[in-house]
Amino acid sequence: PDQVGEYSGASKEVRPVTVATYQIMTYRESAAADFLHLELFDRRNWGLIVYDEVHLLPAPVFQVTAGLQARRRLGLTATLVREDGREDDVFALIGPKKADVPWKELETQGWIAEAACTEVRVPMPEELRMPYAVAEARDKFRIASENPDKVEMVRRILALHPDEPALVIGMYVQQIRGIAQELDVPVLTGSTSQKKRDRIYSDFRDGRVPVLAVSKVANFAVDLPDAAVAIQVSGTFGSRQEEAQRLGRILRPKTGSNQAHFYTLVSRDTVEQEFALKRQLFLAEQGYEYRILDASEVAGPMPAAERTGA
């Protein structure tokens, strides 16, 4: 342990094995300022640099870390896909691909949980149909994403998995906070302090918190190995990478059946349904199939839009 150091906002240890984040390495006080911490690492000739989540590396600000002196480089990622099409830049920055194992093969070998993926199409409530129809394209997406009837659908799905730790994940902070309040569960967003995050994570792992609502902070660096159910209520347009990252939150091997369940809630007959199709492309290439259900096919009390036959 004395050979391993943590270089972060809380600790500044540079040791033979040093762990740091892209964010701390590329921190600077302004766009014109120097990187405060990068030079410290660049003065050393490292034997090996391991770039986790290497698909992030082509981003302009993170790309500077590829210039660190090292005899060997290794990049790791489960999702080598970028919406800007710059996946191949990773090979220019790190080197050629050495291994690429399909997720389904890892599932068969027991390294990750078996996942059932389901898209649930939720009707828009009557009072939102006209505002949606006349809205601009970007506003249409948000109105559809924040469909209030998704809250009841989250309740239904949770009722189907009463004893399984679950995550409710969304893009819009206001939406996630509203769902957390409706369900009376903790919520994590980008503004949640690290101390509070650690406490909530601990409560979730220990079973004291069975359901956790999380914003986009769940896309990366969330270690909740017991999570077995994920319910996605909104996402970043057609991001294939985000869809895969969110599924990945529940793929740690499970005791017993080794089964995980991923649900994505989509407003029926809206632009959100079109974006959902694109989001699923990477996982489809990995061998996953999405079961498509109408909201009426999910057990439990029905929202008003379904009861009226709308």
C-alpha positions in Angstrom: 0.0 0.0 0.0 2.8 2.4 0.7 3.8 2.2 -3.0 0.4 3.5 -4.1 -0.5 7.2 -4.1 -3.7 9.1 -4.7 -3.4 12.5 -6.5 -6.7 14.3 -6.1 -8.3 17.4 -4.7 -8.0 15.9 -1.2 -4.6 14.2 -1.5 -1.4 15.0 -3.4 0.6 11.8 -3.3 2.9 10.9 -6.2 4.3 7.4 -5.7 5.5 4.5 -7.9 1.9 3.7 -8.6 -0.2 6.9 -8.7 -4.0 7.1 -9.3 -5.4 10.4 -10.7 -8.4 11.5 -12.7 -8.5 13.3 -16.0 -10.2 16.2 -14.3 -7.4 16.8 -11.8 -4.7 16.4 -14.5 -6.3 18.9 -16.7 -7.4 21.4 -14.1 -6.6 25.1 -14.7 -7.9 28.3 -13.4 -8.9 29.7 -16.8 -8.8 28.6 -20.5 -5.7 30.7 -21.0 -3.9 29.5 -17.9 -1.4 26.6 -17.6 -2.4 23.2 -16.3 -1.6 23.3 -12.6 -0.9 19.6 -12.1 0.1 18.2 -15.5 3.7 19.4 -15.4 4.4 17.5 -12.2 3.5 14.3 -13.9 5.2 15.2 -17.2 8.6 15.6 -15.5 8.6 11.9 -14.8 9.1 9.1 -17.3 6.5 6.6 -16.3 6.9 2.9 -17.1 3.2 2.4 -17.8 0.3 4.8 -18.0 -3.2 3.1 -17.9 -6.0 5.3 -19.4 -9.3 4.1 -18.0 -12.4 5.2 -19.9 -10.1 5.8 -22.8 -12.9 6.8 -25.1 -12.8 10.1 -23.3 -9.3 10.8 -24.5 -10.1 12.5 -27.9 -11.9 15.3 -26.0 -9.7 18.4 -26.6 -9.0 19.1 -22.9 -8.3 15.5 -21.9 -6.1 14.9 -25.0 -3.2 16.8 -23.4 -2.8 13.9 -21.0 -1.8 11.7 -23.9 1.5 13.7 -24.1 2.8 12.3 -20.7 6.1 10.5 -21.0 5.7 6.8 -20.7 7.4 3.7 -22.1 4.1 1.9 -22.4 0.5 2.9 -22.6 -2.7 0.9 -22.1 -6.2 2.1 -22.7 -9.3 0.5 -21.2 -13.0 1.0 -22.1 -16.2 -1.0 -22.4 -17.7 1.6 -24.8 -15.4 2.6 -27.6 -18.0 4.8 -29.2 -18.2 8.6 -29.5 -21.0 10.7 -31.0 -18.4 13.0 -32.7 -17.1 10.0 -34.6 -13.5 10.3 -33.2 -13.1 6.8 -31.9 -10.1 6.1 -34.2 -8.3 9.1 -32.5 -7.8 6.8 -29.5 -5.5 4.5 -31.6 -3.5 7.5 -32.7 -3.1 8.7 -29.1 -2.5 5.3 -27.4 -1.7 2.6 -30.0 -3.4 -0.2 -31.8 -6.3 -2.3 -30.4 -5.1 -5.4 -28.7 -8.4 -7.0 -27.5 -12.1 -6.4 -28.1 -14.4 -8.9 -26.4 -18.2 -8.6 -27.1 -20.3 -8.0 -24.0 -22.4 -11.1 -24.6 -19.3 -13.2 -24.6 -18.4 -11.8 -21.2 -21.9 -12.5 -20.1 -21.7 -16.1 -21.2 -18.4 -16.5 -19.3 -19.9 -15.1 -16.1 -17.8 -12.0 -16.0 -20.9 -9.7 -16.1 -24.5 -10.2 -15.2 -27.1 -11.3 -17.7 -29.2 -8.3 -18.7 -32.8 -8.0 -19.9 -33.4 -4.7 -21.7 -36.9 -3.3 -22.1 -38.2 -0.2 -23.7 -41.5 1.0 -22.2 -43.5 3.4 -24.3 -45.5 5.8 -22.1 -48.3 7.9 -23.6 -48.2 11.6 -23.3 -50.9 13.1 -21.0 -53.6 15.0 -22.8 -52.6 18.4 -21.4 -49.1 18.2 -22.8 -50.0 17.1 -26.4 -50.7 20.6 -27.7 -47.7 22.2 -26.1 -45.6 19.3 -27.5 -47.1 19.7 -31.0 -46.3 23.5 -31.3 -42.9 23.4 -29.5 -39.5 23.8 -31.2 -37.5 20.6 -31.9 -35.3 20.8 -28.8 -38.2 21.7 -26.6 -40.2 18.8 -28.0 -37.5 16.5 -26.7 -37.5 17.9 -23.2 -41.3 17.9 -23.0 -41.3 14.2 -24.0 -38.4 13.3 -21.7 -40.1 14.9 -18.7 -43.5 13.2 -19.3 -45.0 13.2 -15.8 -46.7 9.8 -16.4 -43.2 8.3 -16.3 -43.3 8.6 -12.5 -46.2 6.1 -12.2 -44.4 3.8 -14.6 -41.3 3.9 -12.4 -43.5 2.8 -9.5 -44.9 -0.1 -11.5 -41.5 -1.3 -12.5 -40.1 -1.1 -8.9 -43.1 -3.1 -7.8 -42.0 -5.9 -10.2 -38.6 -6.0 -8.5 -39.3 -5.4 -4.7 -36.2 -7.0 -3.4 -33.7 -5.8 -5.9 -31.5 -2.7 -5.5 -32.6 -0.2 -8.1 -31.3 3.0 -9.8 -33.6 5.6 -11.4 -31.4 7.6 -13.8 -32.2 10.7 -15.8 -30.7 13.7 -17.6 -32.8 16.5 -16.1 -32.0 17.4 -12.5 -35.5 18.9 -11.9 -37.1 15.7 -13.2 -34.9 13.4 -11.1 -35.5 15.5 -7.9 -39.2 15.4 -8.5 -39.2 11.6 -8.9 -37.0 11.2 -5.8 -39.6 13.3 -3.9 -42.5 11.3 -5.2 -40.8 8.0 -4.3 -39.3 9.3 -1.1 -35.8 8.1 -2.0 -32.4 9.8 -1.9 -31.2 11.8 -4.9 -27.7 12.4 -6.2 -26.8 15.2 -8.6 -23.7 17.0 -9.7 -24.2 19.4 -6.8 -24.2 16.7 -4.1 -21.2 17.0 -1.9 -18.7 14.1 -1.9 -19.3 13.5 1.8 -23.0 13.1 1.2 -22.4 10.9 -1.9 -20.2 8.6 0.0 -22.8 8.2 2.8 -25.6 7.5 0.3 -23.5 5.0 -1.6 -22.7 3.3 1.6 -26.4 3.1 2.6 -27.2 1.7 -0.8 -24.5 -1.0 -0.7 -25.7 -2.0 2.8 -29.3 -2.2 1.8 -30.5 0.7 3.9 -31.5 2.5 0.7 -33.1 0.1 -1.8 -33.8 2.8 -4.5 -31.5 5.7 -5.5 -32.4 8.5 -8.0 -29.3 9.8 -9.9 -28.6 12.4 -12.6 -25.9 12.2 -15.2 -23.3 11.6 -12.4 -24.3 8.0 -12.8 -22.8 7.8 -16.3 -19.3 7.5 -14.9 -17.4 6.5 -11.8 -20.3 5.2 -9.7 -19.4 1.9 -7.9 -22.6 0.3 -6.9 -22.0 -3.4 -7.5 -25.3 -4.6 -6.0 -27.5 -2.5 -8.3 -29.7 -5.0 -10.3 -32.3 -2.8 -11.8 -31.9 0.5 -13.7 -34.8 2.6 -14.9 -33.8 5.3 -17.4 -36.3 8.2 -17.5 -34.4 10.5 -19.8 -31.1 10.7 -21.6 -28.8 12.8 -23.8 -30.6 12.7 -27.1 -29.3 9.7 -29.2 -26.1 9.0 -27.2 -25.1 5.4 -27.7 -22.3 5.8 -25.3 -24.5 7.0 -22.5 -27.0 4.1 -23.0 -24.2 1.6 -22.7 -22.7 3.3 -19.7 -26.0 3.3 -17.9 -26.5 -0.4 -18.6 -23.0 -1.0 -17.3 -24.1 0.4 -13.9 -25.9 -2.9 -13.2 -23.7 -5.5 -14.9 -21.5 -6.5 -12.0 -21.9 -10.2 -11.4 -24.7 -11.0 -9.1 -25.1 -13.8 -6.6 -27.9 -16.3 -7.4 -29.5 -15.8 -10.8 -26.9 -13.3 -12.0 -29.8 -11.4 -13.6 -30.0 -7.6 -14.2 -32.9 -5.6 -15.6 -32.5 -2.4 -17.7 -35.6 -0.3 -18.5 -35.8 2.8 -20.6 -39.0 4.9 -20.5 -39.9 6.6 -23.7 -42.8 8.9 -24.5 -44.8 7.1 -27.2 -45.1 8.7 -30.7 -42.6 11.5 -29.9 -39.1 12.4 -31.0 -37.8 10.7 -27.8 -38.9 7.4 -29.4 -36.7 8.2 -32.5 -33.7 9.1 -30.3 -34.1 5.9 -28.3 -33.6 3.8 -31.4 -30.3 5.4 -32.1 -29.2 5.1 -28.4 -29.7 1.4 -28.6 -27.5 0.8 -31.7 -24.2 0.1 -29.8 -25.8 -2.4 -27.5 -27.5 -4.0 -30.4 -24.1 -4.5 -32.0 -23.0 -6.2 -28.8 -25.8 -8.7 -29.1 -28.5 -7.1 -26.8 -32.1 -7.1 -27.8 -34.7 -4.7 -26.5 -38.2 -5.9 -25.7 -40.7 -3.2 -26.6 -43.7 -2.8 -24.3 -46.6 -0.4 -24.3 -47.3 1.1 -20.9 -50.5 -0.9 -20.7 -48.5 -4.1 -20.8 -46.7 -3.3 -17.5 -48.5 -4.5 -14.4 -49.9 -2.0 -11.9 -52.2 1.0 -11.7 -52.5 2.9 -15.0 -51.9 6.6 -15.6 -54.9 8.6 -16.6 -53.9 8.7 -20.3 -54.2 4.9 -20.4 -57.4 4.7 -18.4 -59.1 7.1 -20.9 -57.8 5.1 -23.8 -55.9 8.0 -25.2 
